[in-house]
Amino acid sequence: MQESKLTTAKESRAYIEYQRQLEQNRRAIALSQQHQSLQQTESERQILLAEREYSIAQIETQIQENDYQIEQLSTVKAPYEGTIKKIKWTGQSDHNLTAVITLAVTSDWRSQRGAHRSTIANSRAKSVNSQQ
């Protein structure tokens, strides 16, 4: 009888050890899965950050291009002070525009002629005519 109790106790002990081993394996697998999930999340985060940096770089490049284009625009000073009444576009060649501009000039323009001038058109314009 004692032998059977001893055998039962040994089997019970082996079963308990087996259950503990299974539980440890389950925990190890769960930890491994969590670790893999964290690595995948970090990898996705890095990809998103790289895409964001790329987008920012593209936007900065576009801003620089726009700034360069704005710098390329220049203005012409009108020979008379007045108000623009009409602009007639007469042509375009590449980036150069040709326009005829009609100004309403004040009667005392001769006395103020040297004082200051109005900016009215692109400097690349081929013809700028003024009329009263």
TORDOLO-5467 format. One record per atom (N, C-alpha, C): x, y, z. Coordinates in nm, 4 decimals. Example, Ala and Ser with C-alpha at 12.3 -4.5 7.8 and 13.67 -1.06 7.14 Angstrom:
BEGIN
+----------+----------+----------+
:       c1 :       c2 :       c3 :
+----------+----------+----------+
:   1.3190 :  -0.5690 :   0.7800 :
:   1.2300 :  -0.4500 :   0.7800 :
:   1.3200 :  -0.3300 :   0.7800 :
:   1.2850 :  -0.2250 :   0.7080 :
:   1.3670 :  -0.1060 :   0.7140 :
:   1.2900 :   0.0030 :   0.7870 :
+----------+----------+----------+
END
This chain:
BEGIN
+----------+----------+----------+
:       c1 :       c2 :       c3 :
+----------+----------+----------+
:   0.0811 :  -0.1170 :   0.0000 :
:   0.0000 :   0.0000 :   0.0000 :
:   0.0873 :   0.1259 :   0.0000 :
:   0.1894 :   0.1193 :   0.0769 :
:   0.2782 :   0.2343 :   0.0841 :
:   0.3498 :   0.2562 :  -0.0485 :
:   0.3752 :   0.1441 :  -0.1140 :
:   0.4399 :   0.1565 :  -0.2441 :
:   0.3476 :   0.2260 :  -0.3431 :
:   0.2198 :   0.1930 :  -0.3389 :
:   0.1261 :   0.2556 :  -0.4308 :
:   0.1078 :   0.4037 :  -0.3975 :
:   0.1100 :   0.4369 :  -0.2666 :
:   0.1023 :   0.5779 :  -0.2274 :
:   0.2251 :   0.6526 :  -0.2754 :
:   0.3419 :   0.5890 :  -0.2631 :
:   0.4660 :   0.6510 :  -0.3092 :
:   0.4621 :   0.6709 :  -0.4602 :
:   0.4161 :   0.5722 :  -0.5313 :
:   0.4063 :   0.5824 :  -0.6769 :
:   0.3068 :   0.6913 :  -0.7147 :
:   0.1933 :   0.6963 :  -0.6454 :
:   0.0930 :   0.7991 :  -0.6713 :
:   0.1495 :   0.9371 :  -0.6418 :
:   0.2221 :   0.9487 :  -0.5314 :
:   0.2832 :   1.0772 :  -0.4959 :
:   0.3856 :   1.1187 :  -0.6008 :
:   0.4668 :   1.0225 :  -0.6488 :
:   0.5668 :   1.0532 :  -0.7520 :
:   0.4978 :   1.0975 :  -0.8817 :
:   0.3903 :   1.0257 :  -0.9180 :
:   0.3178 :   1.0617 :  -1.0393 :
:   0.2518 :   1.1986 :  -1.0253 :
:   0.1964 :   1.2224 :  -0.9073 :
:   0.1343 :   1.3524 :  -0.8804 :
:   0.2380 :   1.4637 :  -0.8884 :
:   0.3530 :   1.4365 :  -0.8285 :
:   0.4622 :   1.5354 :  -0.8320 :
:   0.5096 :   1.5582 :  -0.9754 :
:   0.5213 :   1.4529 :  -1.0551 :
:   0.5636 :   1.4653 :  -1.1948 :
:   0.4596 :   1.5445 :  -1.2745 :
:   0.3320 :   1.5195 :  -1.2449 :
:   0.2260 :   1.5928 :  -1.3142 :
:   0.2306 :   1.7417 :  -1.2793 :
:   0.2501 :   1.7713 :  -1.1517 :
:   0.2602 :   1.9115 :  -1.1085 :
:   0.3795 :   1.9788 :  -1.1752 :
:   0.4923 :   1.9113 :  -1.1811 :
:   0.6120 :   1.9660 :  -1.2478 :
:   0.5846 :   1.9883 :  -1.3970 :
:   0.5138 :   1.8923 :  -1.4560 :
:   0.4789 :   1.9050 :  -1.5972 :
:   0.3891 :   2.0273 :  -1.6188 :
:   0.2903 :   2.0466 :  -1.5315 :
:   0.2006 :   2.1621 :  -1.5417 :
:   0.2781 :   2.2935 :  -1.5260 :
:   0.3726 :   2.2973 :  -1.4315 :
:   0.4555 :   2.4176 :  -1.4128 :
:   0.5376 :   2.4465 :  -1.5381 :
:   0.5935 :   2.3391 :  -1.5935 :
:   0.6746 :   2.3550 :  -1.7145 :
:   0.5886 :   2.4100 :  -1.8292 :
:   0.4671 :   2.3569 :  -1.8412 :
:   0.3755 :   2.4074 :  -1.9444 :
:   0.3438 :   2.5557 :  -1.9224 :
:   0.3176 :   2.5911 :  -1.7979 :
:   0.2866 :   2.7315 :  -1.7656 :
:   0.4063 :   2.8215 :  -1.7956 :
:   0.5254 :   2.7776 :  -1.7626 :
:   0.6458 :   2.8563 :  -1.7933 :
:   0.6625 :   2.8726 :  -1.9443 :
:   0.6372 :   2.7646 :  -2.0176 :
:   0.6469 :   2.7727 :  -2.1641 :
:   0.5432 :   2.8702 :  -2.2212 :
:   0.4206 :   2.8643 :  -2.1668 :
:   0.3158 :   2.9579 :  -2.2120 :
:   0.3566 :   3.1019 :  -2.1849 :
:   0.4104 :   3.1258 :  -2.0667 :
:   0.4548 :   3.2619 :  -2.0327 :
:   0.5684 :   3.3068 :  -2.1242 :
:   0.6627 :   3.2154 :  -2.1508 :
:   0.7748 :   3.2489 :  -2.2394 :
:   0.7242 :   3.2811 :  -2.3800 :
:   0.6266 :   3.2032 :  -2.4269 :
:   0.5691 :   3.2292 :  -2.5597 :
:   0.4966 :   3.3637 :  -2.5607 :
:   0.4192 :   3.3912 :  -2.4546 :
:   0.3469 :   3.5185 :  -2.4462 :
:   0.4447 :   3.6359 :  -2.4446 :
:   0.5535 :   3.6231 :  -2.3669 :
:   0.6546 :   3.7298 :  -2.3633 :
:   0.7204 :   3.7474 :  -2.4998 :
:   0.7470 :   3.6375 :  -2.5661 :
:   0.8075 :   3.6439 :  -2.6990 :
:   0.7131 :   3.7135 :  -2.7974 :
:   0.5849 :   3.6810 :  -2.7893 :
:   0.4872 :   3.7455 :  -2.8774 :
:   0.4764 :   3.8949 :  -2.8478 :
:   0.4785 :   3.9309 :  -2.7195 :
:   0.4751 :   4.0726 :  -2.6831 :
:   0.5977 :   4.1446 :  -2.7375 :
:   0.7128 :   4.0811 :  -2.7238 :
:   0.8371 :   4.1400 :  -2.7732 :
:   0.8305 :   4.1591 :  -2.9250 :
:   0.7809 :   4.0585 :  -2.9966 :
:   0.7677 :   4.0702 :  -3.1415 :
:   0.6689 :   4.1800 :  -3.1793 :
:   0.5605 :   4.1894 :  -3.1042 :
:   0.4609 :   4.2933 :  -3.1295 :
:   0.5213 :   4.4321 :  -3.1083 :
:   0.5989 :   4.4464 :  -3.0012 :
:   0.6653 :   4.5744 :  -2.9763 :
:   0.7648 :   4.6078 :  -3.0869 :
:   0.8391 :   4.5074 :  -3.1322 :
:   0.9342 :   4.5310 :  -3.2408 :
:   0.8619 :   4.5712 :  -3.3690 :
:   0.7493 :   4.5072 :  -3.3975 :
:   0.6732 :   4.5416 :  -3.5173 :
:   0.6183 :   4.6836 :  -3.5062 :
:   0.5670 :   4.7191 :  -3.3889 :
:   0.5153 :   4.8539 :  -3.3675 :
:   0.6264 :   4.9566 :  -3.3843 :
:   0.7432 :   4.9287 :  -3.3300 :
:   0.8569 :   5.0204 :  -3.3431 :
:   0.8998 :   5.0311 :  -3.4892 :
:   0.8987 :   4.9199 :  -3.5597 :
:   0.9342 :   4.9210 :  -3.7015 :
:   0.8354 :   5.0066 :  -3.7811 :
:   0.7061 :   4.9892 :  -3.7539 :
:   0.6039 :   5.0704 :  -3.8212 :
:   0.6217 :   5.2179 :  -3.7871 :
:   0.6547 :   5.2463 :  -3.6625 :
:   0.6784 :   5.3847 :  -3.6195 :
:   0.7958 :   5.4448 :  -3.6955 :
:   0.9031 :   5.3676 :  -3.7099 :
:   1.0204 :   5.4159 :  -3.7831 :
:   0.9861 :   5.4427 :  -3.9296 :
:   0.9054 :   5.3560 :  -3.9890 :
:   0.8634 :   5.3762 :  -4.1283 :
:   0.7815 :   5.5043 :  -4.1406 :
:   0.6879 :   5.5241 :  -4.0474 :
:   0.6060 :   5.6458 :  -4.0504 :
:   0.6914 :   5.7706 :  -4.0320 :
:   0.7892 :   5.7640 :  -3.9423 :
:   0.8782 :   5.8783 :  -3.9220 :
:   0.9596 :   5.9073 :  -4.0476 :
:   1.0075 :   5.8026 :  -4.1134 :
:   1.0842 :   5.8214 :  -4.2372 :
:   0.9963 :   5.8833 :  -4.3453 :
:   0.8718 :   5.8358 :  -4.3568 :
:   0.7795 :   5.8938 :  -4.4546 :
:   0.7507 :   6.0395 :  -4.4220 :
:   0.7370 :   6.0699 :  -4.2935 :
:   0.7109 :   6.2079 :  -4.2518 :
:   0.8299 :   6.2969 :  -4.2863 :
:   0.9504 :   6.2497 :  -4.2581 :
:   1.0708 :   6.3261 :  -4.2913 :
:   1.0802 :   6.3494 :  -4.4418 :
:   1.0468 :   6.2473 :  -4.5191 :
:   1.0492 :   6.2604 :  -4.6653 :
:   0.9480 :   6.3658 :  -4.7108 :
:   0.8275 :   6.3618 :  -4.6525 :
:   0.7251 :   6.4607 :  -4.6872 :
:   0.7705 :   6.6011 :  -4.6503 :
:   0.8308 :   6.6150 :  -4.5333 :
:   0.8804 :   6.7460 :  -4.4904 :
:   0.9884 :   6.7946 :  -4.5856 :
:   1.0773 :   6.7056 :  -4.6255 :
:   1.1837 :   6.7436 :  -4.7192 :
:   1.1248 :   6.7869 :  -4.8531 :
:   1.0215 :   6.7172 :  -4.9002 :
:   0.9572 :   6.7562 :  -5.0257 :
:   0.8937 :   6.8938 :  -5.0136 :
:   0.8259 :   6.9186 :  -4.9029 :
:   0.7614 :   7.0485 :  -4.8823 :
:   0.8660 :   7.1585 :  -4.8748 :
:   0.9756 :   7.1336 :  -4.8036 :
:   1.0819 :   7.2339 :  -4.7949 :
:   1.1420 :   7.2616 :  -4.9320 :
:   1.1564 :   7.1580 :  -5.0137 :
:   1.2078 :   7.1765 :  -5.1495 :
:   1.1115 :   7.2615 :  -5.2311 :
:   0.9824 :   7.2343 :  -5.2188 :
:   0.8830 :   7.3138 :  -5.2907 :
:   0.8856 :   7.4590 :  -5.2442 :
:   0.9017 :   7.4797 :  -5.1148 :
:   0.9090 :   7.6161 :  -5.0619 :
:   1.0311 :   7.6871 :  -5.1185 :
:   1.1445 :   7.6177 :  -5.1228 :
:   1.2654 :   7.6780 :  -5.1787 :
:   1.2468 :   7.7113 :  -5.3261 :
:   1.1820 :   7.6220 :  -5.4008 :
:   1.1567 :   7.6492 :  -5.5420 :
:   1.0659 :   7.7701 :  -5.5585 :
:   0.9617 :   7.7772 :  -5.4747 :
:   0.8717 :   7.8925 :  -5.4809 :
:   0.9447 :   8.0209 :  -5.4443 :
:   1.0287 :   8.0154 :  -5.3407 :
:   1.1064 :   8.1332 :  -5.3028 :
:   1.1972 :   8.1769 :  -5.4168 :
:   1.2598 :   8.0802 :  -5.4846 :
:   1.3466 :   8.1125 :  -5.5976 :
:   1.2659 :   8.1783 :  -5.7091 :
:   1.1481 :   8.1226 :  -5.7375 :
:   1.0645 :   8.1810 :  -5.8418 :
:   1.0197 :   8.3215 :  -5.8038 :
:   0.9893 :   8.3430 :  -5.6776 :
:   0.9507 :   8.4769 :  -5.6323 :
:   1.0678 :   8.5729 :  -5.6470 :
:   1.1884 :   8.5254 :  -5.6144 :
:   1.3071 :   8.6099 :  -5.6298 :
:   1.3304 :   8.6463 :  -5.7759 :
:   1.2929 :   8.5563 :  -5.8665 :
:   1.3126 :   8.5824 :  -6.0083 :
:   1.2164 :   8.6889 :  -6.0604 :
:   1.1055 :   8.7051 :  -5.9911 :
:   1.0130 :   8.8106 :  -6.0305 :
:   1.0727 :   8.9447 :  -5.9903 :
:   1.0660 :   9.0373 :  -6.0779 :
:   1.1132 :   9.1701 :  -6.0420 :
:   1.0115 :   9.2713 :  -6.0914 :
:   1.0312 :   9.3924 :  -6.0546 :
:   0.9327 :   9.4954 :  -6.0867 :
:   0.9958 :   9.6079 :  -6.1652 :
:   0.9106 :   9.6834 :  -6.2292 :
:   0.9529 :   9.8021 :  -6.3034 :
:   0.8887 :   9.9212 :  -6.2358 :
:   0.9623 :  10.0288 :  -6.2256 :
:   0.9074 :  10.1504 :  -6.1675 :
:   0.8435 :  10.2319 :  -6.2791 :
:   0.7261 :  10.2809 :  -6.2540 :
:   0.6561 :  10.3617 :  -6.3532 :
:   0.7244 :  10.4976 :  -6.3649 :
:   0.7255 :  10.5538 :  -6.4848 :
:   0.7859 :  10.6858 :  -6.5006 :
:   0.7003 :  10.7959 :  -6.4392 :
:   0.5749 :  10.7662 :  -6.4112 :
:   0.4837 :  10.8662 :  -6.3549 :
:   0.4105 :  10.8056 :  -6.2366 :
:   0.3761 :  10.8940 :  -6.1424 :
:   0.2960 :  10.8490 :  -6.0297 :
:   0.1501 :  10.8537 :  -6.0708 :
:   0.0781 :  10.7476 :  -6.0436 :
:  -0.0626 :  10.7449 :  -6.0796 :
:  -0.1253 :  10.6131 :  -6.0403 :
:  -0.2431 :  10.5915 :  -6.0938 :
:  -0.3184 :  10.4710 :  -6.0645 :
:  -0.3343 :  10.3900 :  -6.1923 :
:  -0.3148 :  10.2610 :  -6.1829 :
:  -0.3316 :  10.1748 :  -6.2996 :
:  -0.4806 :  10.1644 :  -6.3294 :
:  -0.5172 :  10.1977 :  -6.4526 :
:  -0.6567 :  10.1900 :  -6.4948 :
:  -0.6834 :  10.0657 :  -6.5783 :
:  -0.5849 :  10.0241 :  -6.6576 :
:  -0.6080 :   9.9106 :  -6.7463 :
:  -0.4758 :   9.8415 :  -6.7754 :
:  -0.4798 :   9.7101 :  -6.7824 :
:  -0.3638 :   9.6317 :  -6.8239 :
:  -0.4086 :   9.5461 :  -6.9416 :
:  -0.3390 :   9.5599 :  -7.0540 :
:  -0.3705 :   9.4802 :  -7.1730 :
:  -0.2508 :   9.3910 :  -7.2006 :
:  -0.2703 :   9.2615 :  -7.1878 :
:  -0.1632 :   9.1664 :  -7.2127 :
:  -0.1513 :   9.1476 :  -7.3634 :
:  -0.0325 :   9.1732 :  -7.4159 :
:  -0.0136 :   9.1643 :  -7.5609 :
:   0.0667 :   9.0425 :  -7.6031 :
:   0.1294 :   8.9738 :  -7.5118 :
:   0.2035 :   8.8550 :  -7.5508 :
:   0.2842 :   8.7958 :  -7.4376 :
:   0.3393 :   8.6773 :  -7.4678 :
:   0.4248 :   8.6092 :  -7.3711 :
:   0.5266 :   8.5269 :  -7.4478 :
:   0.6511 :   8.5348 :  -7.4035 :
:   0.7582 :   8.4547 :  -7.4605 :
:   0.8337 :   8.3932 :  -7.3437 :
:   0.8272 :   8.2615 :  -7.3322 :
:   0.8842 :   8.1910 :  -7.2173 :
:   0.8256 :   8.2486 :  -7.0891 :
:   0.9111 :   8.3082 :  -7.0058 :
:   0.8639 :   8.3663 :  -6.8802 :
:   0.8476 :   8.5171 :  -6.8907 :
:   0.8599 :   8.5718 :  -7.0088 :
:   0.8495 :   8.7162 :  -7.0279 :
:   0.7098 :   8.7525 :  -7.0757 :
:   0.6490 :   8.8477 :  -7.0087 :
:   0.5164 :   8.8953 :  -7.0457 :
:   0.5291 :   9.0314 :  -7.1120 :
:   0.4422 :   9.0574 :  -7.2085 :
:   0.4366 :   9.1884 :  -7.2720 :
:   0.2996 :   9.2457 :  -7.2409 :
:   0.2968 :   9.3690 :  -7.1925 :
:   0.1703 :   9.4305 :  -7.1544 :
:   0.1721 :   9.5786 :  -7.1865 :
:   0.0530 :   9.6329 :  -7.2112 :
:   0.0347 :   9.7775 :  -7.2247 :
:  -0.0447 :   9.8191 :  -7.1023 :
:   0.0104 :   9.9131 :  -7.0270 :
:  -0.0508 :   9.9557 :  -6.9017 :
:  -0.0992 :  10.0986 :  -6.9178 :
:  -0.2253 :  10.1226 :  -6.8839 :
:  -0.2825 :  10.2570 :  -6.8897 :
:  -0.2860 :  10.3117 :  -6.7481 :
:  -0.2244 :  10.4292 :  -6.7292 :
:  -0.2184 :  10.4934 :  -6.5982 :
:  -0.3076 :  10.6158 :  -6.5953 :
:  -0.3671 :  10.6414 :  -6.4807 :
:  -0.4342 :  10.7687 :  -6.4558 :
:  -0.3340 :  10.8500 :  -6.3754 :
:  -0.2734 :  10.9497 :  -6.4415 :
:  -0.1661 :  11.0274 :  -6.3805 :
:  -0.2246 :  11.1553 :  -6.3226 :
:  -0.1796 :  11.1916 :  -6.2037 :
:  -0.2261 :  11.3159 :  -6.1418 :
:  -0.1681 :  11.4350 :  -6.2167 :
:  -0.2338 :  11.5499 :  -6.2075 :
:  -0.1925 :  11.6679 :  -6.2838 :
:  -0.0597 :  11.7252 :  -6.2360 :
:  -0.0225 :  11.7019 :  -6.1118 :
:   0.1032 :  11.7572 :  -6.0613 :
:   0.2152 :  11.6537 :  -6.0664 :
:   0.2125 :  11.5650 :  -6.1628 :
:   0.3123 :  11.4598 :  -6.1728 :
:   0.4506 :  11.5152 :  -6.2013 :
:   0.4594 :  11.6284 :  -6.2698 :
:   0.5908 :  11.6834 :  -6.3032 :
:   0.6648 :  11.7314 :  -6.1788 :
:   0.5920 :  11.7868 :  -6.0833 :
:   0.6591 :  11.8354 :  -5.9622 :
:   0.7013 :  11.7200 :  -5.8716 :
:   0.6333 :  11.6087 :  -5.8815 :
:   0.6641 :  11.4948 :  -5.7952 :
:   0.7422 :  11.3866 :  -5.8674 :
:   0.7766 :  11.4109 :  -5.9901 :
:   0.8367 :  11.3067 :  -6.0727 :
:   0.9588 :  11.2429 :  -6.0067 :
:   1.0459 :  11.3205 :  -5.9475 :
:   1.1657 :  11.2653 :  -5.8862 :
:   1.1448 :  11.2179 :  -5.7440 :
:   1.0335 :  11.2545 :  -5.6815 :
:   1.0116 :  11.2229 :  -5.5408 :
:   0.9979 :  11.0726 :  -5.5156 :
:   0.9065 :  11.0089 :  -5.5809 :
:   0.8915 :  10.8647 :  -5.5665 :
:   0.8152 :  10.8107 :  -5.6865 :
:   0.8363 :  10.6829 :  -5.7119 :
:   0.7756 :  10.6205 :  -5.8292 :
:   0.6957 :  10.4978 :  -5.7857 :
:   0.5930 :  10.4697 :  -5.8597 :
:   0.5086 :  10.3549 :  -5.8275 :
:   0.5601 :  10.2302 :  -5.8972 :
:   0.5502 :  10.1202 :  -5.8298 :
:   0.5864 :   9.9921 :  -5.8889 :
:   0.4632 :   9.9399 :  -5.9613 :
:   0.4781 :   9.9061 :  -6.0912 :
:   0.3562 :   9.8687 :  -6.1623 :
:   0.3623 :   9.7401 :  -6.2417 :
:   0.4777 :   9.6905 :  -6.2799 :
:   0.4756 :   9.5749 :  -6.3691 :
:   0.6023 :   9.4930 :  -6.3567 :
:   0.6027 :   9.3812 :  -6.4192 :
:   0.7186 :   9.2938 :  -6.4231 :
:   0.8277 :   9.3591 :  -6.5059 :
:   0.9521 :   9.3522 :  -6.4623 :
:   1.0620 :   9.4186 :  -6.5322 :
:   1.0905 :   9.3559 :  -6.6669 :
:   1.0417 :   9.2367 :  -6.6880 :
:   1.0681 :   9.1713 :  -6.8148 :
:   0.9654 :   9.2101 :  -6.9202 :
:   0.8733 :   9.2966 :  -6.8855 :
:   0.7733 :   9.3410 :  -6.9820 :
:   0.8437 :   9.4132 :  -7.0953 :
:   0.7983 :   9.3884 :  -7.2163 :
:   0.8664 :   9.4449 :  -7.3313 :
:   0.8185 :   9.5852 :  -7.3640 :
:   0.6952 :   9.6159 :  -7.3286 :
:   0.6498 :   9.7519 :  -7.3553 :
:   0.5606 :   9.7976 :  -7.2422 :
:   0.5825 :   9.9182 :  -7.1960 :
:   0.5005 :   9.9798 :  -7.0931 :
:   0.4667 :  10.1185 :  -7.1448 :
:   0.3406 :  10.1423 :  -7.1777 :
:   0.2964 :  10.2724 :  -7.2275 :
:   0.2149 :  10.3398 :  -7.1194 :
:   0.2262 :  10.4695 :  -7.1082 :
:   0.1446 :  10.5417 :  -7.0112 :
:   0.0609 :  10.6433 :  -7.0856 :
:  -0.0634 :  10.6590 :  -7.0423 :
:  -0.1553 :  10.7545 :  -7.1025 :
:  -0.2241 :  10.8295 :  -6.9907 :
:  -0.2692 :  10.9528 :  -7.0216 :
:  -0.3428 :  11.0279 :  -6.9203 :
:  -0.4898 :  11.0102 :  -6.9393 :
+----------+----------+----------+
END
